């Protein structure tokens, strides 16, 4: 009986010891599990934080995607506008190219026409030069003819005076020999009043701008002599001798303040 009790006690002791070791083992496992649980909680908290950060990042990315979408739409519209502008520019380029080609063709025609007209202009200038030379020659001939006509008119008027006066010998080798000159009875009295270098106007030809004075070769008058014409105390004209006779001379009216008349006094 005591032997069975001992066996029971040993068995109980073994069971208690095993139970103690099992409890210790379970306690270690429990602690290990608690530690693992805490670690998992930390990891879960970290993962939750990461998830929250991911959600926030996703929100940011969604906002960015929306912004990029709006920017893409804006770029698309700008692209369409640029495409339209590019098409318009290409059309304008084509139009300008056609205009430039037309302008080049017009320029070529104008250059040809310019060359043609320059050639014609050169011919015209040469012809104009020849005509100018001929015109100059004709003007010279005309001037000479007018001078001769004026001389002939003056000589003719000088020769038509009514009283005949014998001509004085000419000292000028180029002078024209005139027929005897006559003086009208109205001017005859002024011929008799002649002093050596003081005389009077005896005839005035307004048309041919010359006058006849009552001084001639007998008074020492020569072609080229100048006289001042006075009326009262005033000097009214200047005369220059162009032809002489014994007692009269024909003078150009160089200048006059008032019209000359018969009887005006002259003096050198």
Residue pairs with C-beta under 8 A, 6 or more apart in sequence:
150 208
151 176
153 207
153 208
154 205
154 208
154 210
154 242
154 243
154 250
155 176
155 178
155 243
157 205
157 208
157 210
158 178
158 181
158 212
158 243
158 250
159 178
159 179
159 180
159 181
159 182
160 182
161 181
161 182
161 183
161 184
161 187
161 203
161 212
161 248
162 182
162 183
162 184
162 185
163 182
163 183
163 184
163 185
163 188
164 180
164 181
164 182
165 180
165 181
165 182
165 183
165 216
165 245
165 246
165 247
165 248
166 180
166 245
166 246
167 177
167 178
167 179
167 180
167 181
167 245
167 246
168 216
168 217
168 218
168 244
168 245
168 246
169 217
170 177
170 244
171 222
171 223
172 223
175 223
175 243
178 243
180 245
181 245
181 248
183 191
183 202
183 203
183 212
183 248
184 203
186 262
187 202
187 203
187 212
187 214
187 262
190 199
190 200
190 201
190 202
190 214
190 262
190 263
191 202
191 214
191 247
191 248
193 199
193 200
193 214
194 214
194 215
194 219
194 247
196 219
196 220
197 215
197 219
197 220
197 267
197 268
198 265
198 266
198 267
199 213
199 214
199 215
199 219
199 227
199 265
199 266
199 267
200 213
200 214
200 262
200 263
200 264
200 265
200 266
201 211
201 212
201 213
201 229
201 260
201 261
201 262
201 263
201 264
201 265
201 266
202 212
202 213
202 214
202 248
202 262
203 211
203 212
203 262
204 211
204 212
204 259
204 260
204 261
204 262
205 211
206 259
209 252
209 253
210 242
210 250
210 251
210 252
210 253
211 239
211 250
211 251
211 253
211 260
212 248
212 249
212 250
212 251
213 227
213 239
213 248
213 249
213 251
213 266
214 247
214 248
215 221
215 247
215 248
215 249
215 266
216 244
216 245
216 246
216 247
216 248
216 249
217 244
217 245
217 246
217 249
218 246
218 247
219 247
221 241
221 244
221 249
222 241
222 244
223 241
223 242
223 243
223 244
224 240
224 241
225 240
225 241
225 249
225 268
226 238
226 239
226 240
226 241
226 254
226 268
227 238
227 239
227 240
227 241
227 251
227 266
227 267
227 268
228 235
228 237
228 238
228 239
228 266
228 267
228 268
229 235
229 236
229 237
229 238
229 239
229 256
229 260
229 264
229 265
229 266
230 236
230 264
230 265
230 266
230 267
231 258
231 264
231 265
234 257
235 257
236 256
236 257
236 258
236 260
236 264
237 253
237 254
237 255
237 256
237 257
237 258
237 260
237 264
238 253
238 254
238 255
238 256
239 251
239 252
239 253
239 254
239 266
240 251
240 252
240 254
241 249
241 250
241 251
242 250
242 251
242 252
243 249
243 250
244 250
253 260
